[in-house]
Amino acid sequence: MIVDDEPLARQRLEQLVNGLPGYRVQSSCAYARAAMDSLQREVPEVVLLDISMPGMSGLELARYLANFDPAPALIYCTAHDEHALAAFYTGATAYLLKPVREGKLLESLEAARRVNRLQLQQLGQDDAKADHFCVESHRGVELIAVDSVNHLVADQKYVTLYHRGGEMLMETSLRAIEEQHPRQFIRVHRNTLANVDYIAGIKRLASGEAFLRLKGVAQEPRISRRHLKEIRQYLTGS
């Protein structure tokens, strides 16, 4: 379902969605109230939702959608970025800034398949959010699955997050990430955390320096002397 009061925006989204294999537009509505009427007849798997609309806003409609069982996944498509935090508190999978790009839309729809509202109901919204990093980029605000992140490197107030899809900057601290995901990440250096699921081994150089080998990853983060013993213990299970 597409809900957007701008006719051209609706038309463009319809063309994009219908052009993607495996997806089709079930209904297209100019206002939230019209969407509510349509939802009485058939509930879609995903709602592409604008935020600023006459009458009921997209955020208000999202709260209404939360009452459905199962509720559809939400992807916000908006020209403004100031509502991003509020949007994610409604359980949104993605927050896309207009003009929406085909590639980014496809990524978000695929993510909606993996992290849909049915899963959120089963796991609890707080737990489901904890399984993702919320990252701002030039494309908008994105959710990056924690289990796709192989390591993180801090540089002053920013952390570079390396994941299966590339790398992104987060304005946070390694300490905060350690506290949020104590079982998922291990400290290998004062400025580096590694995802324990990606650890493959240790590479030692003749100079005595040690580096961490990660599964399917070219980068080999340096292991400090202080943390080398802990990494060895993890690898040996002792």
N, C-alpha and C positions, 0 to 999 in steps of 0.2 A: 504494500500500500504506500502511495505517495500522498503526503499532506503538505501543501504549500499554496499560499494565496497568490503567488505570482504565476500567471499562465505560462510564460516562457520558461520559467524554471521547472514547472511541472512537465512541460513538453520535453525539455531536454533530458530530465531524469528518466522519463518514460522511454525515450529513444535509447539512452545508455543501458538501462536495465534490460529491455527487450532484445538488445543486441548482444547480451552476454549469454553464453551457453548455460543452460540449467536454471535460468531465472526468467520470470515474466511478471508484468505488472497486473495485479489482481484488480486494483481499483485506484482511482486518482481523485483526490478531494481538494477543494479550494479552501475549506475551513475545517476547524476541529469538530464543530457540531455535525457537519456533513460526514466526517469520518466516523463519529460515534453512531450515526444512523447505519452506515455501511457495516460497521462492526457487529451490529445485531444480526446481520445476514450471514457473514463469513469473516472469520478471523485470519489474517495473513500470518505468515511466519516472521516477516520483517516489516517494520514501518520506517520509511524515509521521511523524516519529520522536520519541518521548519520550526523555528522558535517564535519569532515575532510575527503574529497574525492578528487580524481584527477579532475581537471577541475573546474566545478562549485561546490561550497561548499554547505553544507546543509542550511546554513543561507541565502545564495543567492537564493536557491530554495524556501525557506520559503517566501521570499519577492515576488517571482513569484506567489506562491500559494495564497497570500493575494489578488490577483486580481480576484480570482474566487468568484462567488456569487451563492450559499454559498460556502465559503472556507472550506476545510477540517480542522479538529482539528490536531494539531501537537504534537507529542511526540518524543523528541530527545532521541536517544539511542547511547551513545558515550563512549569511553574509557577515555575521558578527561573532567575535570570539569571547566577549565578556561573560557569556553564560556557560562557559565550558565546565566549570566546577559544579555548578548546579545541575548541569546535564548529566554528569557522571553519577551524581547522587540519585538519579532516577533509574540507574542501571543501564545506561547507554553503552553500546558496544563501540561506537566511534562517533567522532565529532568532526565533520567535514566542512571546510570553508568553501563557499561558492567563488568562482565556478568549479563545480565538482568535476574532477578528472576521472576518466574511465578506469585507469589502472588503480587509483586509490579507492574508487567505489567497489571494484571487484575484490580488493583486499579486505575491505570492510564487510562485504557480504559474506566472504569466506570466514572471516572472524566471527560473524554473527552465527554461523553454523556451529562453530566450536563453543562459543560462549553465549548461549542464548538464555532467555529468561527462565526457561524450564530448568536449566542447570542451576541458575541462581537460586531458584526456589528449593531445589534439592540440597544444595550445599549451604545456603544462607548467603545473603547478599554480601555481608562483610567478609566472609571467607573467600567468596569468588573474587571480590575486588583485591584481596590480599594476594591472589595468584597472578596479578598483573601490575606492571609499572605504568603509571599515568605520565606520559611524556609529551611536552609541547614541541612542535616543529613548525616549519613554514607551511605545512599542510593543515595544521590544526592541532588538536589534542588526540593522541593515539594511545591505545592500550597495547603494551608489549608483554606477552606471556613470560612469567618468571622462568619457566622451564626451557624457554628458548634462549635465555641469556647465558653465555658461557663464562664471561668474566667482566669485571668493572674496574675502571682505573680512575682515581681521583686526581684532579688538578685544581688546586685552590677551592673555590666554592662549587665547582662543577664536577660531575662524574660522567665519564664516557661509558656508555652501556653497549657492550658488544654482544650481538644476538645473531640468530640465523639469517635475518634479513639485512644485516649491515651493522651500522653503529649510530648511536644517537646521544645527545647531551642531555643530562638531567641536572637540575639545580637542587642538589641534596647532599648528603654526606654518607660515607661508607658506614659510619657508626649507626646511622639511622636504618640503613639497609640490613646490617647485621642484626639489629634489634627486631626488625620486622620479619626477617627470614633466617632465624638462627640455625636451622637444620639444612638450609639450602646452600649457603655460602660459607666458605672458609677463608680466613685471612692468609695471604701468601706473602704480603709485603705491606708496609705501612700505607701504601697508596693503592693496593690491589686486593680485590676479592675474587675468588673463583667459585663457580658452581660445582659442587661436589660430583654431580652426575656426569660432568665432562672430563674429570681428571683421569689422565691416561698413564702418567708416570712422571719421573724426574730426569732431567738431562743435566749431567755434570760436565763442566769444562775442566781442562787441565789447570786453569787458573784457580779452580776451587769454587767458581760461581755456579749457582744452581738455577735452573729454569724449569717451569712447569709445562709439561706436554698436555695438551687438551685434545680430546677426540674431535676430529673433523675441523680443527681450527689451526690456521697457519701461525698465529701469534703464540709466542711462548713467554708468558709473564715471568719476570725475575722473582726468585724466592729469596727472601732475606734470611740471614743466618738465624735470626730470632724465631722465624716461623718454620724453618726447615724440619725440625724435629716433629712438629705437629703434623706436617704434610706426610712425613714418613710413617708416622703412627696411623694416619688415616689409611694410607695405601696398604699397610700390613695388617690392619684391623686390630692392632694392639692398643 
